[in-house]
Protein backbone atom coordinates (compact mmCIF):
# COMPACT_ATOMS: atom_id res chain seq x y z
CA UNK A 1 0.00 0.00 0.00
CA UNK A 2 1.17 3.51 -0.76
CA UNK A 3 1.43 6.43 1.60
CA UNK A 4 -1.42 7.79 3.66
CA UNK A 5 -4.54 9.09 1.92
CA UNK A 6 -4.65 11.97 4.35
CA UNK A 7 -3.69 13.24 7.76
CA UNK A 8 -6.92 12.60 9.66
CA UNK A 9 -9.96 10.37 9.42
CA UNK A 10 -12.97 10.67 11.71
CA UNK A 11 -15.31 7.85 12.73
CA UNK A 12 -18.56 8.58 14.57
CA UNK A 13 -19.52 5.72 16.88
CA UNK A 14 -17.43 3.13 18.73
CA UNK A 15 -19.70 0.16 18.10
CA UNK A 16 -18.62 -2.89 16.09
CA UNK A 17 -18.94 -1.14 12.71
CA UNK A 18 -17.17 2.03 13.84
CA UNK A 19 -14.30 0.15 15.47
CA UNK A 20 -13.88 -2.06 12.40
CA UNK A 21 -13.88 1.00 10.13
CA UNK A 22 -11.28 2.74 12.30
CA UNK A 23 -9.02 -0.30 12.04
CA UNK A 24 -9.32 -0.30 8.26
CA UNK A 25 -8.74 3.47 8.02
CA UNK A 26 -5.67 3.33 10.28
CA UNK A 27 -3.72 1.76 7.42
CA UNK A 28 -4.39 4.77 5.19
CA UNK A 29 -4.44 7.84 7.45
CA UNK A 30 -1.82 9.31 9.76
CA UNK A 31 -4.41 9.68 12.54
CA UNK A 32 -7.88 8.23 13.11
CA UNK A 33 -10.22 9.63 15.75
CA UNK A 34 -13.30 7.78 16.98
CA UNK A 35 -15.99 9.93 18.59
CA UNK A 36 -18.45 8.09 20.88
CA UNK A 37 -21.30 9.58 22.91
CA UNK A 38 -21.55 6.79 25.48
CA UNK A 39 -19.31 6.21 28.47
CA UNK A 40 -17.10 3.19 27.72
CA UNK A 41 -16.25 0.78 30.50
CA UNK A 42 -13.40 -1.69 30.95
CA UNK A 43 -15.85 -4.60 30.96
CA UNK A 44 -18.46 -5.98 28.57
CA UNK A 45 -21.59 -3.98 29.29
CA UNK A 46 -24.74 -2.89 27.50
CA UNK A 47 -24.79 0.72 26.26
CA UNK A 48 -27.74 2.88 25.37
CA UNK A 49 -26.18 3.84 22.02
CA UNK A 50 -25.71 0.28 20.80
CA UNK A 51 -28.52 -1.36 18.80
CA UNK A 52 -29.83 -4.88 19.46
CA UNK A 53 -27.92 -4.98 22.72
CA UNK A 54 -29.82 -7.94 24.17
CA UNK A 55 -29.19 -10.34 21.30
CA UNK A 56 -26.42 -12.90 21.06
CA UNK A 57 -24.22 -12.90 18.01
CA UNK A 58 -22.41 -15.78 16.35
CA UNK A 59 -18.92 -15.01 15.19
CA UNK A 60 -19.40 -15.93 11.57
CA UNK A 61 -19.11 -12.12 11.49
CA UNK A 62 -15.38 -12.62 12.04
CA UNK A 63 -15.10 -13.38 8.32
CA UNK A 64 -16.06 -9.74 7.68
CA UNK A 65 -13.12 -8.59 9.80
CA UNK A 66 -10.48 -10.70 8.04
CA UNK A 67 -9.33 -7.73 6.00
CA UNK A 68 -9.05 -5.49 9.05
CA UNK A 69 -5.58 -4.98 10.53
CA UNK A 70 -6.37 -6.40 13.95
CA UNK A 71 -8.26 -9.52 12.87
CA UNK A 72 -5.41 -12.01 13.41
CA UNK A 73 -5.90 -13.46 16.87
CA UNK A 74 -9.36 -11.94 17.28
CA UNK A 75 -11.07 -15.28 17.86
CA UNK A 76 -8.55 -16.36 20.51
CA UNK A 77 -8.96 -12.98 22.24
CA UNK A 78 -12.72 -13.56 22.28
CA UNK A 79 -12.28 -17.00 23.84
CA UNK A 80 -9.95 -15.57 26.53
CA UNK A 81 -12.58 -12.91 27.25
CA UNK A 82 -15.35 -15.51 27.69
CA UNK A 83 -16.78 -16.47 24.28
CA UNK A 84 -17.94 -20.08 24.06
CA UNK A 85 -17.32 -22.55 21.25
CA UNK A 86 -20.45 -24.53 20.33
CA UNK A 87 -20.47 -27.63 18.13
CA UNK A 88 -23.09 -27.34 15.41
CA UNK A 89 -25.90 -29.89 15.95
CA UNK A 90 -24.21 -31.62 18.91
CA UNK A 91 -24.45 -28.86 21.49
CA UNK A 92 -27.99 -27.89 20.48
CA UNK A 93 -31.00 -30.08 21.08
CA UNK A 94 -33.63 -29.84 18.38
CA UNK A 95 -37.13 -31.10 19.10
CA UNK A 96 -40.29 -31.18 17.05
CA UNK A 97 -43.69 -31.98 18.50
CA UNK A 98 -44.50 -34.44 15.70
CA UNK A 99 -41.13 -36.28 15.71
CA UNK A 100 -39.52 -35.75 19.09
CA UNK A 101 -35.80 -35.19 19.58
CA UNK A 102 -33.89 -35.03 16.31
CA UNK A 103 -30.50 -36.67 15.80
CA UNK A 104 -27.44 -34.76 16.97
CA UNK A 105 -24.76 -35.72 14.42
CA UNK A 106 -21.19 -34.43 14.47
CA UNK A 107 -20.91 -32.07 11.50
CA UNK A 108 -17.33 -31.22 12.44
CA UNK A 109 -18.16 -27.51 12.67
CA UNK A 110 -18.14 -25.13 15.60
CA UNK A 111 -19.44 -21.61 16.10
CA UNK A 112 -17.94 -19.13 18.49
CA UNK A 113 -20.73 -17.51 20.52
CA UNK A 114 -20.47 -14.21 22.37
CA UNK A 115 -22.70 -11.34 23.36
CA UNK A 116 -22.51 -8.14 21.37
CA UNK A 117 -21.02 -6.25 24.35
CA UNK A 118 -18.25 -8.86 24.65
CA UNK A 119 -17.44 -8.72 20.92
CA UNK A 120 -17.39 -4.92 21.09
CA UNK A 121 -15.13 -4.89 24.17
CA UNK A 122 -12.55 -7.20 22.57
CA UNK A 123 -12.66 -5.22 19.33
CA UNK A 124 -12.30 -1.95 21.26
CA UNK A 125 -9.25 -3.24 23.15
CA UNK A 126 -7.61 -4.23 19.88
CA UNK A 127 -8.50 -0.90 18.29
CA UNK A 128 -7.08 1.09 21.20
CA UNK A 129 -3.79 -0.80 20.81
CA UNK A 130 -3.27 0.67 17.32
CA UNK A 131 -1.02 3.68 17.86
CA UNK A 132 -2.57 6.08 15.35
CA UNK A 133 -6.14 5.60 16.61
CA UNK A 134 -7.59 7.70 19.44
CA UNK A 135 -10.96 7.15 21.06
CA UNK A 136 -12.95 10.09 22.45
CA UNK A 137 -15.91 8.83 24.52
CA UNK A 138 -18.61 10.68 26.49
CA UNK A 139 -19.34 13.43 24.05
CA UNK A 140 -21.60 14.08 21.13
CA UNK A 141 -20.83 14.94 17.53
CA UNK A 142 -23.09 17.92 16.86
CA UNK A 143 -22.05 18.81 13.34
CA UNK A 144 -20.07 17.48 10.40
CA UNK A 145 -18.04 20.39 9.04
CA UNK A 146 -17.68 20.49 5.24
CA UNK A 147 -14.42 21.56 3.60
CA UNK A 148 -14.63 25.03 2.05
CA UNK A 149 -14.08 24.25 -1.63
CA UNK A 150 -15.18 20.68 -2.30
CA UNK A 151 -17.39 17.86 -1.07
CA UNK A 152 -14.86 16.63 1.49
CA UNK A 153 -15.36 16.83 5.24
CA UNK A 154 -12.89 18.96 7.18
CA UNK A 155 -13.93 17.83 10.67
CA UNK A 156 -16.65 17.55 13.27
CA UNK A 157 -17.91 19.66 16.13
CA UNK A 158 -17.78 17.63 19.31
CA UNK A 159 -19.33 18.58 22.66
CA UNK A 160 -17.53 16.80 25.48
CA UNK A 161 -19.90 15.32 28.05
N, C-alpha and C positions, 0 to 999 in steps of 0.2 A: 504494500500500500504506500502511496505517496505521502507527502507532507500533510499537515492538518488542513482541513477545509476552512477553518476559521479559528478565532481566538476563543470564542465562548459560545456554548450551547446551553439553552435553558429547557428544563423539563418541569412541567407542572404536575405534581402528584407523585408520591412515593409508594404507590401500590405496585403490584406485580408488573403491570405494563410499563409504568414510569421507570421503575428500577431497571427493567430489561432494556428499555430504550436508552437510559443513561449509560449502561454498560456498552451498548453498541456505539453510541456517540463518542465515548471516551477514546476510541481508537482514532477518531478523525478531528477532534477539537482539542485545543490546548487545555481548556477548562470546561467542565460541565457542572452546572448548578441545578440541584433538584429543590424545588420549592414545595413544601407540604403544609397544609393547614392544621393537621392533627398533631397532637403531642405523640411522640414515638417513644416507646418503652424498650427496655433491654430484654423483654420476654415476649413470647407470642401472646398477643392480646387483641381482642376485637377493637375496631376503631369505627367511629361514626362515619368517617369519610370513605369507608371501603365497602363496595357493593357485595351482596350475597355473602355476608360475613358468617352466617350460620351453616353454610354448606361445607361438605367435605369435598376435596378435590383429589383426583387421581393424577399421578405424575406422568401420564402420557404427555402432559404439557411440557415436560423436560425436553422433548424433541424440538419444540419451538425455540428453546434457549441454546441449542447446540452451536449456533453461529455467534453467540454472545461470548465475549472475552472470559467471563468467569464461569462458564458452564462446566469445565472439567472439574470433577470432584464435587459437583453440586449434589448429586444423589447421595454420596457418602456423608456429606455435611448434613443433609436432611435426616438420614438414619441416626447420626450422632445426636441430633437435636430432638429425636423422638418419633420420626416417621416410621411406619410399620409396613413391612413387606407382606403381601397377601398372595397366596397361590390361587390363580384363577381356577374356579370350579371346586377345588378341594377345601378351601377355607370359607366358602360360602355354602349354605345349605338352601337348596331350591326345593320348594314344595308347591304342588298344585292340588287343589281340592279333588279333582277327578282322578289323579294318578298317585298322589302321595309324594314321598321324597324321591327326587330324581337322583340319578347316579352322580357321583362326584369323581370323575376321572382326573388323572394327572395330565394336564395339557402342556406341562413343562414351561408355563409362563407365570410370571409374578408381576404384580402391580405394587408400586410404592404409594402408600396412602398417607396423607397428611392434611391437616386443616389449612385453610387459606392463611390464617394468621401465622402458622408455623412456616409455611412456604415463604411468605413475605418476610418474616424475620431472618431466615437464612439468606434469602436473596439480598436483603438490606445489609446484613453483615458483610457479605461478599462485595457489594457495591461500595460500601464505605472503606473497604481496604484498597480500592483503586485510587492512587494518589491524586489524579487530576479531577476527581469527583468530590463535590462538597454538597452536603445535605443541610437544608435550612428549614427545620420544622417549626410548628406553632406560629404560623403567620398565614396571611391570605394574599394571593395574587389578585390585585384589584384592577389591573389594566395590562394589556399587552401593548407595548409601545412600538409603533411602526417606524421604520427607518425613513429619513426625510425624502429620499429621491426614488426609491424603488419599492417593491413589494416585500422586501425583507423585514424582519423584526429586529429592532435594535435592543430591546430589553423588556423588562416587566416592572411594574410598580408593585411593591411588596410591603404590606403592613405587618410588622412583627406583632405577635400576640402578646 
